């Protein structure tokens, strides 16, 4: 049996429209049958039960990163999330330490990323994943190829993991579980880190911790390298293009300097954030850009970094008491 389908998952809300009539689904089913040997009647039954969700289109069209920086940051870097993060860190300290040893990603970065994504597993999303991905794959032309690929990976993941694909819920974009992996990332980068011979990002924090660290390592995390430092303009000069990385020596030549002493051959981008006093300048390095592979946003990466720094500082303070 390819899919386990619960009776609860087959019930649908009366105010949602069926997705089966969306253009492209019959052709998609044909592809899945030929490419992956799915049974046609089972896929047809699945998509007969999928729901078209306009709310998904509305939500993805106005991402949180469109908010002003200080408003966006405050949603994630705040006393409640720091407190919950310290509890999570303490509870899973041994597995976090092992993840840092094996993958070279600092514990606080792993904790902060999970904290930003799901409040340490407390909020993994309320959208039925099949509905979200079907809606985006067939009614969101701007990124239809990406979401059709993710829908394909979701079907394969359900088959591989033998879970009820009609019952799984996640984000409006189809991200899954404690670390909010997209289905393709789940299949390619998730690891069994607690040693129980299965990979479960939906319910097992140990697997989530190891998988986040593995993901960042695969995309180029460099252990011990700087992530981001505050910068200042020490003299007025023509800065020119700021989005392309250049060495700190070259930044110094145009009057931009880090507020910490770092090797001058380090390449960095210059980014700015609007705060109450004006513009806050940061030089960001390769590991910062690795975080953007998780979510392609400087706001996102800076929030993960700053939450990690707050958690590390709070952890040291607690240990010293």
VENNOR-V159126 format. One record per pair of residues at least 24 apart in sequence whose C-alpha atoms are under 10 Angstrom apart, sorted by sequence separation. I is the first residue (numbers start at 1). GAP is how many residues later the second one is. D is the distance in Angstrom with one decimal. If there is no record, write none. Layout:
BEGIN
I/GAP/D
I/GAP/D
END
This chain:
BEGIN
20/24/8.4
130/24/8.0
150/24/8.0
177/24/5.1
178/24/5.8
189/24/9.5
190/24/7.5
191/24/9.5
232/24/5.7
233/24/6.4
234/24/9.8
244/24/8.0
245/24/4.5
246/24/9.1
257/24/10.0
258/24/7.9
259/24/9.5
20/25/9.5
86/25/8.7
129/25/8.5
130/25/8.8
150/25/9.5
158/25/9.5
176/25/7.5
177/25/4.0
178/25/7.2
186/25/8.5
189/25/6.6
190/25/7.6
231/25/6.7
232/25/5.5
233/25/8.9
243/25/9.1
244/25/6.0
245/25/7.8
256/25/9.4
257/25/9.6
258/25/6.8
273/25/9.4
20/26/9.2
21/26/9.3
85/26/6.7
86/26/10.0
88/26/9.8
147/26/8.5
157/26/6.9
161/26/9.8
176/26/6.8
177/26/7.1
178/26/7.9
179/26/8.7
185/26/9.4
189/26/5.7
231/26/5.5
232/26/6.4
242/26/9.4
243/26/5.8
244/26/8.4
256/26/9.9
257/26/8.5
258/26/10.0
272/26/9.4
273/26/8.4
20/27/5.5
21/27/8.7
85/27/7.3
88/27/9.1
147/27/8.7
156/27/8.8
157/27/8.4
160/27/8.9
177/27/9.0
178/27/6.9
181/27/9.2
188/27/9.0
189/27/9.5
230/27/8.7
231/27/4.3
232/27/6.9
242/27/6.3
243/27/6.6
256/27/9.1
271/27/8.1
272/27/10.0
19/28/6.9
20/28/5.2
154/28/8.5
155/28/8.8
156/28/9.3
177/28/9.5
178/28/10.0
179/28/9.4
180/28/9.1
229/28/9.8
230/28/5.9
231/28/5.5
241/28/9.7
242/28/5.5
243/28/7.6
271/28/10.0
18/29/8.5
19/29/7.1
20/29/7.7
85/29/9.0
153/29/8.8
154/29/5.2
157/29/7.9
178/29/9.2
179/29/5.8
186/29/9.8
189/29/8.3
229/29/6.3
230/29/5.7
231/29/8.4
241/29/9.2
242/29/7.4
273/29/9.7
18/30/7.0
19/30/7.7
20/30/6.9
22/30/8.2
82/30/8.8
85/30/6.6
153/30/5.5
154/30/7.4
157/30/6.6
178/30/6.2
179/30/7.9
181/30/9.1
185/30/8.2
228/30/9.4
229/30/6.8
230/30/7.8
242/30/9.9
18/31/6.8
19/31/5.5
20/31/7.8
21/31/9.3
81/31/9.1
84/31/8.3
85/31/9.9
88/31/9.7
89/31/9.5
151/31/9.6
152/31/8.6
153/31/5.4
156/31/8.6
177/31/8.1
178/31/8.9
181/31/8.8
229/31/7.0
239/31/9.9
17/32/9.9
18/32/6.1
19/32/4.8
20/32/8.3
88/32/6.8
150/32/7.1
151/32/7.7
152/32/8.7
153/32/9.0
154/32/9.1
170/32/9.3
179/32/8.1
180/32/9.6
229/32/9.8
251/32/9.4
17/33/8.8
18/33/4.5
19/33/4.5
82/33/8.6
87/33/9.5
88/33/9.5
150/33/5.8
151/33/8.9
153/33/8.9
154/33/8.9
169/33/9.5
179/33/6.9
229/33/9.5
16/34/9.6
17/34/5.7
18/34/5.6
19/34/8.3
81/34/7.0
85/34/7.9
149/34/9.1
150/34/6.0
153/34/7.5
168/34/8.9
178/34/9.9
181/34/9.7
16/35/6.1
17/35/5.4
18/35/8.9
77/35/9.4
81/35/8.4
84/35/7.7
85/35/6.9
130/35/6.8
131/35/8.6
147/35/9.8
149/35/7.9
150/35/9.2
153/35/10.0
248/35/8.9
2/36/7.8
10/36/9.2
15/36/9.9
16/36/6.6
17/36/7.4
76/36/9.3
84/36/7.6
129/36/7.7
130/36/6.3
136/36/9.3
226/36/8.5
2/37/8.2
12/37/7.7
16/37/6.7
17/37/9.3
82/37/9.8
128/37/8.9
129/37/7.7
130/37/8.5
132/37/9.2
135/37/9.9
136/37/7.8
161/37/8.6
225/37/10.0
1/38/9.8
10/38/10.0
11/38/8.4
12/38/8.7
13/38/8.8
15/38/9.8
16/38/8.9
77/38/9.4
81/38/6.9
84/38/9.9
128/38/7.2
129/38/8.1
130/38/7.8
131/38/9.3
132/38/8.7
133/38/9.9
135/38/9.7
136/38/9.0
161/38/8.2
245/38/9.5
247/38/10.0
3/39/8.0
10/39/6.7
12/39/7.9
76/39/7.9
77/39/8.4
80/39/9.7
81/39/8.8
128/39/6.9
129/39/6.0
130/39/8.2
132/39/8.0
133/39/8.2
161/39/8.6
229/39/9.9
231/39/8.2
245/39/8.8
246/39/9.9
2/40/8.0
3/40/9.3
9/40/9.0
10/40/9.1
76/40/5.9
128/40/5.9
129/40/5.1
130/40/9.5
132/40/5.8
133/40/6.8
134/40/9.4
226/40/9.0
228/40/8.7
230/40/9.7
231/40/9.2
245/40/8.2
1/41/9.4
2/41/9.6
5/41/8.9
75/41/8.9
76/41/9.2
127/41/8.5
128/41/4.2
129/41/5.7
131/41/9.1
132/41/6.3
133/41/5.7
225/41/9.3
227/41/9.5
228/41/9.4
229/41/9.9
230/41/9.7
231/41/9.4
242/41/10.0
245/41/9.1
126/42/9.1
127/42/5.2
128/42/6.3
129/42/7.3
131/42/10.0
132/42/5.9
133/42/9.4
226/42/9.8
228/42/9.7
230/42/9.8
3/43/9.0
76/43/8.7
125/43/9.7
126/43/5.5
127/43/5.4
128/43/8.1
129/43/7.7
131/43/8.7
132/43/9.5
228/43/9.8
125/44/6.1
126/44/5.6
127/44/5.8
128/44/8.3
129/44/8.1
130/44/7.8
124/45/7.7
125/45/4.0
126/45/6.5
127/45/5.7
129/45/5.2
124/46/5.6
125/46/4.5
126/46/7.9
127/46/8.7
128/46/8.2
129/46/7.7
123/47/8.9
124/47/6.9
125/47/7.5
127/47/7.9
129/47/8.0
123/48/9.4
125/48/9.8
127/48/9.7
232/48/8.5
233/48/8.6
125/49/9.1
231/49/8.0
232/49/6.5
125/50/8.3
230/50/7.8
231/50/5.2
232/50/8.0
124/51/8.5
125/51/7.9
230/51/6.0
231/51/4.9
232/51/9.2
124/52/7.0
125/52/8.1
229/52/8.7
230/52/4.4
231/52/5.9
118/53/9.7
124/53/5.6
125/53/9.5
229/53/5.6
230/53/6.3
231/53/9.5
117/54/9.9
123/54/8.9
124/54/6.0
129/54/9.8
228/54/6.6
229/54/5.4
230/54/8.7
122/55/10.0
123/55/8.0
124/55/8.2
125/55/8.8
228/55/5.7
229/55/6.6
121/56/7.5
122/56/7.9
124/56/7.1
227/56/8.6
228/56/4.3
229/56/8.7
121/57/4.6
226/57/9.8
227/57/6.0
228/57/6.0
117/58/9.9
120/58/6.9
121/58/7.5
226/58/8.1
227/58/5.3
228/58/9.0
118/59/8.3
119/59/8.7
120/59/8.3
121/59/9.2
226/59/6.4
227/59/6.9
228/59/8.4
117/60/9.5
118/60/6.2
119/60/9.7
225/60/8.2
226/60/8.1
227/60/5.2
228/60/6.6
117/61/7.7
118/61/6.9
225/61/8.2
226/61/7.1
227/61/5.0
228/61/9.9
117/62/6.3
118/62/7.4
225/62/7.3
226/62/8.4
227/62/8.5
115/63/9.2
116/63/9.2
117/63/6.4
224/63/9.7
225/63/10.0
227/63/9.4
114/64/6.9
115/64/8.7
117/64/9.7
222/64/7.9
223/64/8.8
227/64/9.4
114/65/5.5
221/65/7.6
222/65/6.5
113/66/7.7
114/66/8.3
220/66/8.1
221/66/5.4
113/67/9.9
220/67/7.4
221/67/8.8
111/68/10.0
219/68/9.2
221/68/9.1
222/68/9.3
110/69/9.6
220/69/9.2
221/69/6.3
217/70/9.7
219/70/9.4
220/70/6.4
221/70/8.6
56/71/8.4
216/71/8.7
219/71/6.1
220/71/9.7
55/72/9.8
218/72/9.4
219/72/8.8
217/73/8.6
220/73/9.9
228/73/9.8
53/74/9.3
216/74/6.5
219/74/7.4
227/74/9.6
228/74/8.1
53/75/9.8
56/75/8.9
57/75/8.8
215/75/9.4
216/75/7.1
219/75/9.4
227/75/9.2
56/76/6.3
60/76/9.2
215/76/9.7
216/76/9.9
51/77/9.0
55/77/9.2
56/77/9.1
216/77/8.2
228/77/7.8
50/78/9.1
52/78/9.8
53/78/6.7
54/78/9.3
57/78/7.7
124/78/8.2
215/78/9.2
216/78/8.2
227/78/7.5
228/78/9.3
50/79/9.6
51/79/8.1
52/79/6.2
53/79/6.8
56/79/7.4
57/79/7.0
61/79/9.7
215/79/8.5
50/80/6.4
51/80/5.1
52/80/7.8
53/80/9.7
55/80/9.6
56/80/7.6
60/80/9.6
121/80/9.8
49/81/9.3
50/81/5.4
51/81/8.2
52/81/9.6
53/81/8.8
54/81/7.6
121/81/8.7
49/82/8.9
50/82/9.0
52/82/7.3
53/82/6.1
54/82/9.3
57/82/8.0
121/82/8.4
212/82/9.4
47/83/8.6
50/83/9.7
51/83/7.8
52/83/5.4
53/83/8.9
57/83/7.0
121/83/9.3
46/84/8.9
47/84/9.0
50/84/7.3
51/84/7.6
52/84/9.1
56/84/9.7
121/84/7.7
50/85/8.8
54/85/8.8
120/85/8.5
52/86/9.3
53/86/9.5
54/86/10.0
47/87/8.4
52/87/8.6
121/87/9.3
120/88/9.9
114/91/9.6
99/94/8.5
114/94/8.3
98/95/9.5
114/95/8.1
113/96/9.7
95/98/8.3
110/98/9.3
111/98/7.9
114/98/8.2
95/99/8.1
110/99/6.6
113/99/8.1
110/100/8.8
113/100/10.0
110/101/9.6
111/101/9.3
107/102/9.1
110/102/6.5
109/103/9.5
110/103/6.5
109/104/8.8
105/105/10.0
107/106/8.9
110/106/9.2
99/107/9.4
103/107/8.4
105/107/9.1
106/107/8.6
109/107/9.9
102/108/9.0
103/108/9.9
105/108/5.9
25/109/8.6
28/109/9.9
100/109/9.8
103/109/9.7
104/109/7.8
105/109/8.5
185/109/9.8
28/110/9.8
95/110/9.4
96/110/8.3
99/110/7.1
100/110/8.9
103/110/6.0
104/110/9.2
105/110/9.9
95/111/6.6
98/111/9.8
99/111/5.7
102/111/8.7
103/111/6.2
105/111/7.4
19/112/8.0
22/112/8.9
25/112/9.1
43/112/9.2
60/112/7.1
94/112/9.9
95/112/9.5
98/112/8.6
99/112/9.0
102/112/8.8
103/112/9.3
104/112/9.2
105/112/7.1
182/112/9.7
18/113/9.4
22/113/8.4
24/113/8.9
25/113/7.4
59/113/7.1
60/113/7.1
92/113/8.1
96/113/6.7
99/113/9.1
100/113/7.5
103/113/8.4
104/113/7.2
181/113/8.7
20/114/9.3
24/114/6.4
58/114/9.7
59/114/8.9
92/114/7.7
95/114/7.6
96/114/7.9
99/114/6.4
100/114/9.9
103/114/6.0
180/114/9.5
19/115/7.4
22/115/9.7
23/115/6.6
24/115/9.5
56/115/9.2
57/115/8.5
95/115/8.0
99/115/8.3
102/115/9.7
103/115/9.0
19/116/7.3
22/116/6.3
23/116/8.3
36/116/9.5
50/116/8.1
56/116/5.5
57/116/9.2
105/116/7.0
21/117/10.0
22/117/7.4
38/117/9.3
49/117/8.3
55/117/8.5
56/117/7.5
88/117/9.5
92/117/8.9
96/117/9.2
104/117/7.6
105/117/7.8
106/117/7.8
38/118/9.3
56/118/9.8
103/118/8.7
104/118/7.2
105/118/6.2
106/118/8.5
9/119/9.3
19/119/8.9
36/119/9.8
46/119/8.9
47/119/9.8
53/119/9.6
103/119/9.5
104/119/5.0
105/119/8.6
19/120/9.7
28/120/8.4
32/120/7.5
36/120/8.3
46/120/7.7
103/120/8.4
104/120/8.1
31/121/9.6
38/121/9.4
101/122/9.8
25/123/10.0
28/123/9.8
29/123/9.7
32/123/9.0
100/123/9.0
28/124/8.8
32/124/9.5
3/152/9.0
2/153/9.6
2/154/9.6
4/154/8.8
3/155/7.0
4/155/9.0
9/155/8.2
11/155/9.8
2/156/8.2
3/156/6.3
9/156/8.7
10/156/7.1
2/157/5.7
3/157/9.8
6/157/10.0
9/157/5.3
10/157/8.3
1/158/8.9
2/158/8.9
3/158/9.7
4/158/6.9
5/158/8.3
6/158/6.9
8/158/8.9
9/158/4.9
3/159/6.6
4/159/6.2
5/159/5.3
6/159/9.3
7/159/9.6
8/159/7.7
9/159/8.6
2/160/7.4
3/160/7.0
4/160/4.9
5/160/7.2
6/160/7.6
7/160/9.4
1/161/8.9
2/161/9.3
3/161/6.3
4/161/7.5
5/161/6.4
6/161/7.2
2/162/9.8
3/162/7.1
4/162/8.5
5/162/7.6
3/163/8.9
4/163/9.5
113/178/8.7
113/181/9.2
105/182/9.8
109/182/9.4
117/183/9.9
116/184/8.6
113/187/9.4
116/187/7.8
117/187/9.4
113/188/8.9
116/188/6.6
115/189/8.3
113/190/8.9
114/190/9.0
112/191/8.6
113/191/5.6
116/191/8.2
112/192/5.5
113/192/8.4
115/192/8.4
111/193/9.1
112/193/7.5
115/193/9.3
110/194/9.0
112/194/8.5
113/194/8.4
109/195/7.0
112/195/5.7
113/195/8.1
108/196/9.4
109/196/6.8
111/196/9.0
112/196/5.0
108/197/8.8
109/197/9.4
111/197/7.2
112/197/8.8
109/198/8.3
110/198/8.2
112/198/9.2
108/199/8.4
109/199/5.3
112/199/7.7
108/200/4.9
109/200/8.3
111/200/8.5
112/200/9.8
107/201/8.6
108/201/7.4
106/202/9.1
108/202/9.0
109/202/9.2
69/203/10.0
70/203/8.5
108/203/6.6
109/203/9.2
69/204/6.4
70/204/7.5
71/204/9.9
107/204/9.9
108/204/6.2
68/205/9.0
69/205/6.3
70/205/6.5
107/205/8.9
108/205/9.9
68/206/7.7
69/206/7.4
70/206/8.4
68/207/9.0
108/207/9.5
85/222/9.2
89/222/9.0
85/223/9.3
76/224/9.7
82/225/7.3
85/225/9.9
86/225/6.7
90/225/9.2
73/226/7.7
77/226/6.9
81/226/8.5
82/226/8.9
85/226/6.9
86/226/8.9
89/226/9.0
72/227/7.7
73/227/8.5
76/227/7.0
77/227/8.5
84/227/9.8
72/228/8.8
75/228/9.5
76/228/8.4
77/228/9.9
82/228/7.1
83/228/8.3
86/228/7.9
87/228/10.0
70/229/9.7
73/229/8.6
74/229/9.1
77/229/7.2
78/229/8.3
82/229/5.9
85/229/9.9
86/229/6.7
69/230/6.9
73/230/6.0
76/230/9.5
77/230/5.4
81/230/9.1
82/230/9.6
85/230/9.6
68/231/9.5
69/231/9.9
72/231/8.4
73/231/9.4
76/231/7.4
77/231/9.1
79/231/9.4
83/231/8.7
65/232/7.4
67/232/9.7
78/232/9.1
79/232/9.9
82/232/7.8
83/232/9.7
86/232/9.3
65/233/8.9
66/233/9.4
73/233/8.9
77/233/8.0
82/233/9.5
65/234/6.5
69/234/9.5
73/234/9.1
77/234/9.5
64/235/9.5
65/235/7.5
64/236/9.5
END
